[in-house]
């Protein structure tokens, strides 16, 4: 049983929405493979947005930022040439700025895959198996929910601190 089934995640209303970033010149086949995995009922995720061809820089980046902001997570598919892909690096930078959880997938077992230039040194690249993919998606989801919960808990304290500071 997939962990998403055990946790009750998997219905269309509860699927985790992801943005898929990949090198459009070299790794379209990897994107297509991820689309196939997402289409399985028990996958627990759906691809809501993906890398697109660049257009006028300001409009492209503005639309990209909006699409990334609207998803729950970002998956970066890493291939042999990802380190040289300006688009993938921009997509990851925006995901970081928008505080979207993300992870890097090792796209090709037979070659040395590279990280986007905007990846942090501590960002690991995960092997791409169905189990690892699903575990990473659920781990990122739990972490995001935990961070959201902590932020909600700190709001009353921050408001109280602000009121105390104004009364001085």
C-alpha positions as CSV (number, residue, x, y, z in Angstrom):
1,X,0.0,0.0,0.0
2,X,1.3,3.5,-0.9
3,X,1.7,5.8,2.0
4,X,-0.6,8.3,0.3
5,X,-3.4,5.7,0.5
6,X,-2.7,5.0,4.2
7,X,-2.8,8.8,4.9
8,X,-6.0,9.2,2.8
9,X,-4.2,11.4,0.2
10,X,-5.0,10.5,-3.3
11,X,-8.4,11.7,-4.2
12,X,-8.5,14.5,-6.8
13,X,-9.4,17.0,-4.2
14,X,-6.6,16.1,-1.9
15,X,-3.8,15.4,-4.4
16,X,-0.6,17.5,-3.9
17,X,-0.2,20.0,-6.7
18,X,3.3,20.1,-8.1
19,X,5.3,22.3,-10.5
20,X,7.8,20.3,-12.5
21,X,11.0,22.0,-13.5
22,X,13.2,20.3,-16.1
23,X,15.6,21.1,-19.0
24,X,13.3,21.4,-21.9
25,X,16.1,20.9,-24.4
26,X,17.3,17.6,-23.0
27,X,14.9,16.0,-20.6
28,X,11.4,16.1,-22.0
29,X,11.3,12.3,-21.9
30,X,11.8,12.5,-18.1
31,X,9.0,15.0,-17.7
32,X,6.8,12.6,-19.7
33,X,7.7,9.8,-17.4
34,X,6.8,11.8,-14.3
35,X,3.4,12.7,-16.0
36,X,2.8,8.9,-16.3
37,X,3.6,8.4,-12.7
38,X,1.3,11.3,-11.6
39,X,-1.6,9.8,-13.6
40,X,-1.8,6.7,-11.4
41,X,-4.7,7.0,-9.0
42,X,-2.5,6.2,-5.9
43,X,0.3,8.7,-6.8
44,X,-1.0,11.3,-4.3
45,X,0.1,14.2,-6.6
46,X,-0.8,15.9,-9.8
47,X,1.2,18.1,-12.1
48,X,-0.4,21.5,-12.0
49,X,2.4,23.4,-13.9
50,X,5.7,22.8,-15.6
51,X,8.6,24.4,-17.3
52,X,7.7,26.5,-20.3
53,X,9.6,28.2,-23.1
54,X,10.9,31.6,-22.2
55,X,9.1,34.6,-23.7
56,X,9.5,38.3,-22.9
57,X,11.7,38.1,-19.8
58,X,9.5,40.2,-17.4
59,X,6.2,38.6,-18.4
60,X,7.7,35.1,-18.4
61,X,9.2,35.4,-15.0
62,X,6.0,37.0,-13.6
63,X,3.8,34.2,-15.0
64,X,6.3,31.6,-13.7
65,X,6.3,33.2,-10.2
66,X,2.4,33.0,-10.2
67,X,2.4,29.4,-11.3
68,X,5.0,28.4,-8.6
69,X,3.1,30.3,-5.9
70,X,-0.1,28.3,-6.7
71,X,1.4,24.8,-6.2
72,X,2.1,22.9,-3.0
73,X,5.6,21.7,-4.1
74,X,8.2,21.9,-6.8
75,X,10.0,18.9,-8.3
76,X,13.3,19.6,-10.1
77,X,14.2,16.8,-12.5
78,X,18.0,16.8,-12.9
79,X,19.6,15.4,-16.0
80,X,23.1,15.6,-17.4
81,X,22.7,19.2,-18.6
82,X,20.6,20.7,-15.8
83,X,23.5,22.7,-14.4
84,X,23.7,24.6,-17.6
85,X,19.9,25.3,-17.9
86,X,19.2,29.0,-17.1
87,X,15.5,28.3,-17.0
88,X,15.7,25.5,-14.4
89,X,18.0,27.7,-12.3
90,X,15.5,30.6,-12.5
91,X,12.6,28.3,-11.6
92,X,14.4,27.0,-8.6
93,X,15.4,30.5,-7.5
94,X,11.8,31.6,-7.7
95,X,10.6,28.5,-5.7
96,X,13.1,29.4,-3.0
97,X,12.0,33.0,-3.0
98,X,8.4,32.0,-2.8
99,X,9.2,29.5,0.0
100,X,7.8,26.6,-1.9
101,X,9.1,23.2,-0.7
102,X,11.2,21.5,-3.4
103,X,13.4,18.5,-4.0
104,X,15.8,17.4,-6.7
105,X,15.3,14.1,-8.6
106,X,18.2,12.2,-10.2
107,X,16.7,11.8,-13.6
108,X,19.1,9.4,-15.4
109,X,20.7,6.5,-13.6
110,X,23.3,5.9,-16.3
111,X,24.9,9.4,-16.4
112,X,26.1,12.0,-14.0
113,X,23.2,14.4,-13.4
114,X,23.9,18.0,-12.4
115,X,22.1,20.4,-10.1
116,X,20.8,23.8,-11.1
117,X,23.2,26.5,-10.3
118,X,20.8,28.0,-7.8
119,X,20.6,24.8,-5.7
120,X,21.9,25.0,-2.2
121,X,25.0,23.0,-1.3
122,X,22.9,21.0,1.1
123,X,20.3,20.1,-1.5
124,X,20.5,16.4,-2.1
125,X,19.5,14.7,-5.3
126,X,17.1,11.8,-4.7
127,X,17.1,8.5,-6.7
128,X,14.0,8.3,-8.8
129,X,11.9,5.3,-7.8
130,X,8.2,5.3,-7.2
131,X,8.6,4.9,-3.5
132,X,11.3,7.6,-3.1
133,X,9.3,10.0,-5.2
134,X,6.1,9.5,-3.2
135,X,8.0,9.6,0.2
136,X,9.7,12.9,-0.8
137,X,6.3,14.4,-1.9
138,X,4.7,13.5,1.4
139,X,7.8,14.6,3.4
140,X,7.7,18.0,1.8
141,X,4.0,18.3,2.4
142,X,4.4,17.4,6.1
143,X,7.2,19.9,6.5
144,X,5.2,22.7,4.8
145,X,2.2,22.0,7.0
146,X,4.4,21.9,10.1
147,X,5.9,25.3,9.1
148,X,2.5,26.7,8.5
149,X,1.3,25.5,11.9
150,X,4.3,27.0,13.6
151,X,3.7,30.3,11.8
152,X,0.1,30.3,13.0
153,X,1.2,29.6,16.6
154,X,3.7,32.5,16.6
155,X,1.2,35.1,15.2
156,X,-0.6,35.6,18.6
157,X,2.7,35.9,20.3
158,X,4.0,38.4,17.7
159,X,0.8,40.4,18.0
160,X,1.1,40.5,21.9
161,X,4.7,41.5,21.6
162,X,3.7,44.3,19.2
163,X,1.0,45.6,21.6
164,X,3.4,45.5,24.5
165,X,6.0,47.4,22.6
166,X,3.4,50.1,21.6
167,X,2.3,50.5,25.2
168,X,5.8,51.4,26.4
